[in-house]
Amino acid sequence: MARSVSPPARRAVHAATVTAGRMTSPLRMLPDFLLVGAQRCGTTSMYRVLSEHPAVKKAVLHKGVHYFDMNYERGLRWYRAHFPLRTGGAVTFESSPYYLFHPLAAERIAADLPGVKLIVLVRDPVERAYSAYTHERARGFETESFERALELEQQRLRGEAEHMIADPRYRSRSHQHHAYLSRGRYAEQLGRLGHLFGRDRIHVADSGDFFAKPEPVYAAVLDFLGLPLAGYPRFEQHNARPRPPISPDLADCLGAHFLPCDEQLTGWLGRTPSWRR
């Protein structure tokens, strides 16, 4: 069995690939669509099945390039280096779930990728918040209990988005890693996208429906992208992390917190969100 490639080796391969890609940058594609979030809502699973479509070519090496949030200063030539050479009839994409929440990403995408289509996956925001917490804790970005992290969120995020807007090179650890409740207020973030792109270029998919009955959700995404249904891929759930259950009292409290935003999602989904049915 082949050994896993070490992080330094992966970084070296990535750097070499991007360097080579920059030399042929004018011949390379730019994304026709993006999976922009939300974090912990099934973007990896959707990325995998879309990557299997015969007309789709994914970004080189990485699911997410994180250009419009973390690497914008590197320039469009650097970004283009991550994508395949132009091929007639094919489309390409990437998936960076921080794009939906980052305060500058949407405007950057609108400026650099005119005509691009956006796919957003949404999930029960209570489950999303808890999933994000366990994810960040496992990666060492969180040390507090879930309840305490929720209490600290407003304090941790205060002024961070404004700082990022004022200084585009500023990276906020808390904005990226501690926004458990804020990232689950999907309607607020979708409203910002709608203002910049128009609703006809945004498709919102319910992850609860996707994992319960993936075929119609997948077919609807292809229809939005103008791609033919060339059979169904194998549907699997990726990046699921086992965790103890959230307490019922806390779940009820968080459910009440998210209710107004969840109600606004109906217009985007065309139906009541799966977790509210």
ROPA-322090 format. One line per 5 residues: number of its first residue (from 1); their letters; for each residue x, z, y of C-alpha. Coordinates in steps of 0.5 Angstrom, whole numbers, plus 500, padded with zeros to 3 digits. Each point is the difference from the previous one (the first is absolute). Layout:
BEGIN
NUM) A) X,Z,Y | ...
***
This chain:
BEGIN
1) MARSV) 500,500,500 | 503,498,507 | 501,506,504 | 497,500,507 | 503,497,506
6) SPPAR) 503,506,504 | 498,501,508 | 506,497,502 | 500,494,496 | 493,499,502
11) RAVHA) 502,500,507 | 506,496,499 | 496,494,497 | 495,501,505 | 505,499,506
16) ATVTA) 503,494,496 | 493,497,499 | 498,501,508 | 507,497,502 | 499,494,496
21) GRMTS) 493,499,502 | 501,501,507 | 505,493,499 | 494,497,498 | 495,503,505
26) PLRML) 497,494,503 | 498,497,493 | 496,507,498 | 493,501,500 | 497,506,504
31) PDFLL) 494,504,497 | 493,497,500 | 497,507,499 | 502,507,500 | 498,506,496
36) VGAQR) 500,505,506 | 498,506,496 | 497,505,500 | 506,505,497 | 498,502,493
41) CGTTS) 494,496,499 | 502,495,495 | 504,495,504 | 505,500,494 | 495,498,495
46) MYRVL) 497,495,504 | 507,497,502 | 502,499,493 | 493,496,498 | 501,496,506
51) SEHPA) 507,498,498 | 498,498,494 | 496,494,503 | 503,493,499 | 499,498,507
56) VKKAV) 503,507,503 | 508,501,501 | 501,507,501 | 506,503,505 | 507,500,497
61) LHKGV) 502,507,497 | 495,504,503 | 493,501,500 | 500,503,507 | 505,497,505
66) HYFDM) 498,505,506 | 502,496,505 | 494,501,505 | 501,507,500 | 507,502,498
71) NYERG) 505,494,501 | 497,496,506 | 506,501,504 | 504,495,494 | 496,494,503
76) LRWYR) 495,495,497 | 506,496,496 | 502,506,496 | 492,501,498 | 500,493,498
81) AHFPL) 506,501,496 | 496,504,495 | 495,494,498 | 501,494,496 | 502,493,502
86) RTGGA) 494,496,502 | 496,497,494 | 494,495,501 | 493,504,499 | 503,507,499
91) VTFES) 499,506,504 | 504,506,501 | 499,507,502 | 502,508,500 | 497,507,499
96) SPYYL) 502,505,505 | 495,506,500 | 503,503,507 | 498,494,504 | 493,502,500
101) FHPLA) 501,507,503 | 507,498,504 | 498,500,508 | 504,493,501 | 499,496,494
106) AERIA) 494,497,501 | 502,497,507 | 506,498,497 | 497,496,494 | 495,497,505
111) ADLPG) 506,497,504 | 504,498,495 | 495,498,494 | 495,496,504 | 494,498,495
116) VKLIV) 503,505,495 | 494,504,495 | 500,507,499 | 498,504,494 | 498,507,500
121) LVRDP) 499,505,494 | 496,506,502 | 499,506,495 | 496,507,500 | 504,503,506
126) VERAY) 500,507,497 | 503,497,494 | 505,496,504 | 502,506,504 | 502,504,494
131) SAYTH) 503,494,496 | 504,499,507 | 502,507,500 | 502,501,492 | 504,493,502
136) ERARG) 504,503,506 | 501,506,496 | 503,497,494 | 505,496,505 | 502,506,504
141) FETES) 497,498,506 | 495,506,500 | 501,508,498 | 494,503,502 | 493,501,496
146) FERAL) 495,495,501 | 495,505,504 | 506,501,504 | 502,493,501 | 493,499,502
151) ELEQQ) 500,505,505 | 507,498,503 | 498,492,501 | 497,500,507 | 507,504,502
156) RLRGE) 504,496,496 | 497,493,503 | 499,502,507 | 503,495,505 | 504,497,494
161) AEHMI) 496,493,501 | 501,500,507 | 507,501,499 | 501,494,495 | 496,496,505
166) ADPRY) 505,502,506 | 506,499,496 | 499,495,495 | 506,502,496 | 498,507,499
171) RSRSH) 498,502,493 | 496,506,499 | 500,503,493 | 494,504,501 | 496,494,502
176) QHHAY) 502,496,494 | 500,506,495 | 495,505,502 | 494,497,503 | 495,502,494
181) LSRGR) 494,500,504 | 502,495,505 | 501,494,495 | 493,501,497 | 496,499,506
186) YAEQL) 500,492,498 | 495,498,505 | 504,502,506 | 506,496,498 | 496,494,498
191) GRLGH) 497,500,507 | 507,499,503 | 501,494,495 | 493,497,501 | 501,500,508
196) LFGRD) 507,496,498 | 498,496,495 | 493,499,499 | 496,502,494 | 500,493,497
201) RIHVA) 508,501,499 | 499,507,497 | 497,502,493 | 499,507,498 | 500,502,492
206) DSGDF) 497,506,497 | 505,503,495 | 495,504,497 | 497,493,498 | 506,497,499
211) FAKPE) 502,505,494 | 493,501,497 | 499,492,500 | 506,496,502 | 497,493,499
216) PVYAA) 495,499,506 | 505,504,505 | 506,495,498 | 495,494,500 | 498,502,507
221) VLDFL) 507,501,503 | 502,493,497 | 493,497,503 | 503,503,507 | 507,497,499
226) GLPLA) 497,493,498 | 503,500,493 | 497,498,494 | 498,505,494 | 505,498,495
231) GYPRF) 498,505,495 | 501,507,500 | 506,504,500 | 501,506,496 | 498,506,504
236) EQHNA) 504,507,500 | 500,506,505 | 507,501,503 | 504,505,503 | 494,505,498
241) RPRPP) 504,507,500 | 497,506,496 | 498,506,504 | 495,506,499 | 493,500,503
246) ISPDL) 499,501,507 | 495,507,501 | 493,498,501 | 499,504,506 | 506,496,503
251) ADCLG) 497,493,498 | 493,502,503 | 503,502,507 | 505,493,500 | 494,496,498
256) AHFLP) 496,503,506 | 506,498,504 | 500,493,498 | 493,499,500 | 499,496,507
261) CDEQL) 506,496,498 | 497,498,493 | 493,498,503 | 504,495,505 | 503,497,494
266) TGWLG) 494,497,497 | 500,494,505 | 507,498,498 | 498,501,493 | 493,497,500
271) RTPSW) 498,506,496 | 501,508,499 | 507,502,498 | 500,501,493 | 502,508,501
276) RR) 493,501,504 | 495,496,495
***
